Amino acid sequence: MVAPLYTTASGLLFHAGKILVLTVGLPARGKTHISRALERYLRWTGVKTQVVSLGDYRRKTLGGAQKLPPDYFSLGPKSPETEKLRKSVSEGCEQLIWEFFDSGGQVLIYDANNGTRAAREALAAKFDKKGIHIIFLESWCDKQEIIERNIRSVKISSPDYRGWDPDKAVEDYYGRIKDREKAYQPVEELNWPYIRIINVGEKILLNKIQGYLQSRIVFFLMNIHNRFRTIWFARSGQSLIEHSYKADSDLSPAGWEYAEKLKDVVLKRRLKVLQERGIDPEQRKLVIWTSTRRRAHHTAWPFLSSPLSDGIDHDSEEQPQAKATDDGAPSRADVLHQTNEALKVPNLDTVARDAPVNTPRIVLPNSDSVADGLTLAPGKSTPGNQYSKPSRSSAPEQIKVVEKTQMLEINPGIWDGLTPDQAKKYYPEDWERFTKDPYSYRVPRAESYHDLSVRLEPILIELERESEDLLIIGHASVIRCMLAYLIGLPASEIPAIEIARGDLLEIVPASYGVHSKAFHFWDGPGRKGDGTGQHWGRDQNNFYENYAEDTKGKRISFTDGGPFANGLASQLHHMGGIDSAGRY
């Protein structure tokens, strides 16, 4: 979680006191999804937050639904054994709540149905007497399609139905809902503060909400939804100048190849995911976020366009070959010549900043075209140094690219362009303090990871609000922070998350955490190497951006498309790749 911006004498944030959020709602109304999302956000802001789930506690102590007595979920009289079991579960959850507040926690979210007025008021009164603020958080749904979608989601992800036949799981869950509907009493108690979320974000009703922290909770809840979507993360392609934060360099030839490869991998994977979920790809958009750095938003350009039809067979073995220098690496002139003749350069349609792409960007010729980008033979357009005629037919309507200034990489300050050895030599005191606390320590004229996390908070709210499939093409430091938010990593681990160029990370938010996979698709220049033995190798002078990366020779940790599930947090430290045969 992000370190708090400030603390009070009591150790609690925002002078808000302790808050108990009691969820209210029938099954399949998104209570668990809302609870986990709110927990993730509050922890990110530095608030000590925890979810106590009655269902999770019951499964932990009694087992899954198939191990419970037949009358456990039914209404009406129950056997003495069942009553004893239910009482032990509710008392166990209540004890966990008390222990959390006694240990210095600030916000606890009690994820349970709490569907009767008498039961929730009795529980609220106990904690209210001890000075704990109470908020009823009711999730109300009157749209059958939302309820059915939630049931399908729970059927897939709930531990209660692991190993069940899908149709039987859905039938059983419908049975639970029908029983609960008979006794359910919506929140109408005006003497307690409450938040009513209608149709998972369609509308919110408030009563007696006050104070900064409670208002932040409402603000976050106004931006969430539970529509199925997939979030992908990938680093931007390699640029011509990698070692300087100040240089806004275009992609290298390898970077353009990487961008094309990324497009192919993402579109192929997305099509498979949508088909598995029974979703028509034509009815869903792919939204792409990048920073305003050239190497980031240029990596997204292939998604907006098709290659120029220039009459060249790009797969032919008779393409011009680059000549090697004395050390065996291609010369710069030959690389550019080969690029001019053979590289697939997209005919770009649209690039815009902090807004959906709607109008073409016309870039004037630049006298420093070689340093600015690529130079093509006469008659061909290139990003960065010539006019590009917009082609409306080349950009798919289902793809939208947005540039965001908040997603710039972390500023290295006085360490810009230095290797780790140079930073240690020239700034030994700063180096020592940085290595002790790489998350919080701010190098002179630089940003700390805490500064970066604060800068990214508006992006995280947009991330929650975005309902379409999302591809984030970013810098390693930015991806680290956003991944930590999604999977719940502590702040101290953020600088050590390894984000290797050439790995596509897939995150699917779900009610019971996130489902995660990783795909390795690139072993070319820019992924590994120390910048000395390879012509286009990763530049160690940009060590602040590549602080956690050491991918040279690694072939471990995940199979192609293998799930990380909730183990992603620990495995992200050691991400490598697989070979062409699938061995790892």
N, C-alpha and C positions, 0 to 999 in steps of 0.2 A: 504494500500500500504506500501511497505517497506520504512523505513526512508532513505533519500538520503545519499550517501556516503560522499558527501561534497557539499557545495554551493558556489556560486560566490557572488561578491559584488552586482550584479544586482538581485540576488535571483534566477537566472536561472542556470541550471546544465550544466556542460561540456563546458561552454563558447560558447554555440551553438546558442544563440539568440532564437527568436521565430520562429516557423515553422508551416506553414499551408500546410497540406497534402490534395490535392484535388483528390478524387477517380474518375476514368474514366472507363467506361465499360458499355456494354449492360446489361439488366436485366439477372439474373440467372448466373452471372459470378463469384459469390463469394465475391463481394465487401463488403457487410455487415459483412460477416464472417471474412474477412481479417481485416476490420476496428476494430471490437470488439476485435479480438485477439491482434492486435497491441496496442490498448488502454490498455488492461489488462497487457501486458508485460511492457509497459513504466511506467504505474503507479506503478508496482511492483518495478521497479528500482528507483523510487523516482521522476520521471518526472511528472509534473503537466500536465495531458493529458485529453482530452475530445473528444468524438465523437458527432458531430452535424449531425443528419440524416434528410435529406429532407423528406423522407418518414414518419419517426416518427413525425416530426413537422406537416406535412400535415394531418396525422391521428388525431393528438391531436387537431388541430384547425378546420379541416373540416369534420373529420369522416373517416370511412372506404371507400373502393372503391365503395361499393354499394350506398353510399350517394353522390357521385360525379356526375357532369353533364356527359352525354354520350360522349361528345367530349373532356373531360379533358386529356385523355392519347393519343388521336389520333393526327396524323400529319395534317398539312394544316390549313386553316382558322378556327378560333374559335369564339364563341359568345363573346360579350363584358363582360358578367358576368364571363365566364370561364377565359378569359384573366386577369380579375381583381383578381380572386381567385389565379391563378398561380403566379401572381406578388406579391401578399400579402405573399404567402408561401416563395418564394425566398428571399424577403426582410426581412422577419422574421428570416430566417436562417442566413442571413448575419449579422443582428443585434446581434444574439446570438454569432457569431464568434467575433465580435468586443468587446462585453462584456466580453468574456472569456479572451482575450488578455489584456484588460484594467484592469482586476482583478488580473493579475500576472500569468496567465497560460502560458505554454511554447509550447506545441504541440497540435494543434487542427486538427482533421481528419474530413473533410467534406464529408460525405457519400452521394453521389448523382451520377447520370449518367454522367453529364458533357460531353455529347457525341458529342457536336459540338465545333469546334476549336474556333470560335468567342466568344461563351459564356464563355468558361473556361479561355481564354486569357484575356477577359475583367475583369473577377472576380480576376484573378491572379494579373493583373496590379494594381487594387485598393489597395491590401494589400502590394504588392511589394513597392509601393511608401512610405509606412509607415515603411519600414525597416523589414518587415516580410518575411522570406525565404519561397519560394514556391517549393513544390514538387508535380508533377503529379504522382499518383499511379494508373497505368492502369492494370486491370485484363482482360486478353485476353484468350479466350477459343476457340479452333477449334476442340475439341473432343465432339461428340454428346452425348456420355455416361455421360460425366461430366455435360453438360448442363442439361440433363434430370434428373440426380441425384440432381442437385441444384434446379430444378423446384419442384421436389417431396419434397425436404426439405423445400422450401419456402411455398409450399402448406400446409405443416403440421404446420409450426411455425409462418408464417407471420400473424400479426393481421388483414391484409386486407381480409384474407380468413377464418376468424374464423366463424364457423357455415355453411360454404359453402359445397355443395356437392363436393367431391374430384375431380371427373371428370370435373365438370364445372369450378372448380378453376384452374385446369391445362389448360383447353381450353382457359380460359380468360388470363392466364399468357402468353401462347404462342402467343396470339393476341398482347399483349403489346410488346413482343420481335420482332415480324415481323414488327410492325410499326417503332420501334426504329432502326432496321437494315437499313432501307432506308436512314436515315439521319446521321448515325453514322460515325464519322471521327476518326480513331485511332490517338494516340499521335505520331506526327512526328516533333514537334517543338523543334529543337535542342537548341534554346535559353533559354529553361527552363530545370531545373533538372527534371528527371523523372525516375521512376522505372516501368518496364513492367514485370508483372508476367504472365507467359504463363502456362495455364492449372493448375492453383492453385498450383504452386511450382515446376512444371516440369523443368522450365527454367526461368532465370531472366536476363533482359537486363537493363543496367544502363546508365545514361547520367548525367554528371556533379555532381555526388554525392560526397560530401566532408565533412570533419569534423568527430569528434568522434561520436556524437549522430546520425548523418545521417547514419554513417556506422553501428551503433548498430541496427538501424531500418532495414537496408538491411540484416544484419546477422540474425535477427529474422525472417524476411519474407522468407529467404531461407530454413527455417525449418518447415514451417506450411503446412497444407493440410486441406481439408474439407471432407475427407472420413468418413463415419459414423463409430463410435466406441463408446464403453462404457468403462468408467473408474470406478472401484470399489475401495473403501478404507476399510480396516479392521485392527484392532490392532492385534499384534502378540499374541500368546497364553501365558498363565501364566507360568512363569519359577519357578524353585526350589528356586532360590534366587532372590527376587524381589526388595530388598531394597538397593542394591549396584550397582552403575554405573560401578564400576571396575570389578564386577563379571560377567563373560560371561557364565551364567548358562544355562543348558539345560531346556527343558520344564518339568513341573510337570506332573503327571498322568492326572490331569484335563486339562493341556495344550495340551496334545496329543489328548484327546477327543475333545477339542475345535477345533483343527486343522482338524480333520476328519469332524466335523460338518460344519466348514467353507467351506471345499471342496464341500460337498453335496449341500450346499445352493448356492454357487457361480455357480457351474456347472448347477444346475437346473434353476436358474434365467437366466443365459446366454443363455441356450437353448431356453427359452421362448422368450427372447428379439430378438434373431436371427430369430426365426420362425415368430414373429410378423412383422419383416422387410422383410421377404421373402428371407433370406440369408441362404445358405447352411452351416451348422456348420463345415462340413468337409473342407470347403474352407477358413476358418478363424482360426487364431491362438489365443490362450490365452497366453499373456505374463504376467509373475508375477515378480514384483520387490520386493526385500527385502533388509534389511541391512545385514551386515556381522555378526551381533549378532546371537548366536545360537537360541535364542527363536524366532527370526524373520524368518531366513531361514529354521529352522526346521518346522515351521508352514506351510511352502509351500510343505514339503516333500510328504504329502498324494496325492497331485496333480500329482506327478511323478510316482506313484506306486500303486500297489494293495496290499491288506493285505496278509500276509503270509498264506498259506494253511497249517495249523498245526493240522487239525483234531478236533479242539475244536469248539463247537457250542457257539459262542460268545453271542448269544441271549438267551441261556439256563438259567433257573433260578437256575440250580445246579452248577453255577460257585462258586469258593471259595469266601467266604465272609470275609471281614476284621473284626477283633475284635476291639471293642471300648476301648478307654482308660477311665480313671476315669472321665474325663470331657465330655465323649460322643463322642470324635473325634477319628477316626481310628489312630492306631499307625503307625509310619513311616515304621517299618518292615512289618506290615500287608499290608499297602498300596503297598509297593514294591512287596510283595508276590502276591497280587491280580493282580498287573500289569503284573508280570511275566507270570501268567497263562491265563489272560483274555484279556489284552489290545491288540488291533489291531495295530501292529507295521508295518509300510510300509517297503517293500523291495525296497530300494532306488536305483535309476538309476544314477542320475547326480546332482551335485551341483557345481557351479562355481562362481567366484567372478568377478564382473564388466565385464562380458561377458556372452553370452548365454551358457547354460549348454551343454557341448559336451562330457566330459570325466568323468568317475566315480571318486569320491573322496574316497580313501581308508584310513580309520582312524585306526591308530595303537592302540593296547590295552593300556589302561591307568590304572595304579594302583589305581588311585582315581576315580574309575568308578562310585561309588554311587553318589559322589558329582558332577561328570561330566555329568551324564545322568541317564539312567535306566539300571538295571541289569536283564537280562532275564535268564530263565532256560537253562541248557545245550542244545545245538543244535539249539538255536534260535539266530538270529542276532539282534543287537540293535544299533541305531545311537549313536556314541560317544565313544564306548568302545570295539567294535569288528569289524572284517572285515565284509564287506557287499558285497556279490557277486552281481555284476551288472546283471540286468535282462532287456535286451533290449525290451522285450515284455511288460514290466510293465509300461513303460513311454509313454503316448500318444504322437504321433508326433505333435499334434496340441498345445501342451503345452510347454512353454519355461520359465525357471526360471533364473533370473539374480540377483546376489547380488551386491549391490552398497555401497561403503564405505561412500559416502556423506550422506547416509540416516541413519547414526547412530543417536541415540537420543541426546537430548541436554545435554551438560556436566554440572552437578550441582556444580562442584568445591568443595569449602569448605563445602557445604551443603550436600554432598553425605552421604546418610544413616540417615539424620536427619529428625525428624518430624517437622511440622510447629512450634509447641511450643518450641522445642529445638533450631531451627534456630532463633526464636525471642529472646530466652533467651541468647544464646551464642554470637549472632551477631546482637544486636539490631539496630545499625546504618545501617548495610547492609539491614536488614529486612525492616526498614522504607523506605529506598530509593527504594527497590524492589517493595514494595506494591504501591508506588506512580507511578512508571513507570515500570511495569513488562516486557514490551517489550524491552526497550532499556537498562535497568540497567544490568551491568555485575558484578555478584558476583565474589570475588577474585578466580582466577584459574578456572573460569567457562566460559560458553558461555551465551550471551544474546540471546533473540529471534531474534534480528537483526543479530547477528553473524550467527545464524543457517540459517536465510533466505538467507544471502549472500552465505553460503556454498551450499545451495540447488539450486542456480541459474542454474548451468549446468544440474541438474536433470529436471528443468522446461523446458529447451530447448529440452531435450530428450522427455519429456512428450508431447510437441507440435509435435515433429517429429514422434512419435510412431503412426502407422496407424492401428495396431491390437488392439483387446480388451485388456484392461490392468487391472490387479489386483495389488494393492499396499498393501502389508502386512507390516505395519510399526509401529513405536512408536508414541505415542499420539502427542508429540511435533512436529514431522516431518509432520504428517497428518494435524495438525493445519495449518502449514505454506502453505502446498500445496493446501489445501481447500481454504484458504484465497486468494491465487493467482487465483484459478479457478472461484470463485464466487465474487471476488472484494471486500473483506472486508478491512477496514482500519487497519493499523498496530496495533493500540492500542487495537483492539479486539482479536488479534491472541491468546494471552495467556489464554483468557477466553473461547475459544471454547471447548465445552465438547465432548470428543471422548471416549465413553464408550466401553469397551471390550464387544463384543457380538452384536454390531450394524454394519451392512453392509451398507455403503453409496454408492449410485449409482449416477454418474454424466455423463450426455450426452451433450457434447458441441453442440451448435446449433447456427444458424446465429443470433438469437435474444436473446442471453444470454445462460444459461445452464439449462437443465431440470434435476431436482434432486429428488431422492427418498431415503428412508431409510428403512431398513429391520432389525427387531430385531430377532435374532436367538439363543441367548445364555443367560441363567440366572444362569449358574453354577458358581463354584468357580473362583475367579479372576475378576468377574464383579462388585460385590458390597460387602460391609462389611468393617469393619474398621481395619481388621488385628488382632483383639484381640478376637472377639466373634466367629469367624469361623476359622477352622483349615487351610483352604487354601484361606482365604479372602485376599482382596487386601491390600498390605502393605503400610500404610501411611508414612513410612519412605522414600518412593520414591515419596514424595509429589511434587517435581519439575516436574517430568514427568507426574504426575497426578494432576497438579495444579488446573485444572478446574473441575475435576471429583467429583461428590457427588451423585452417582446413587442409594444410599441405599433407598429403598422404593419408588422410582419414578416409576410411571406408566402413563406418560403423553406424549404429544407432537405429536406423529405420529401414524397413523395406519400402519399395516403391508403392506408395499409397497405403502403407500400413498405418493402422490407427494408433494415435497416442492416448486417446481418451483423456482421463484426468491425470495421466502420468506425464503429460507434455511438459509440465513445469520443470521436472528434474531432467528430462531428456534433452531439452532445448540447449542445455549447456554443452552438449557433445555432438551436435548435429554434423553429420558428414554426408555420405552418399552411398549409392549402390553402384556396382559395375553393370556392364551391359547384359550380363547373364542373370542379374537379379541377386547376386550373392552380396552379403553384407558382413 
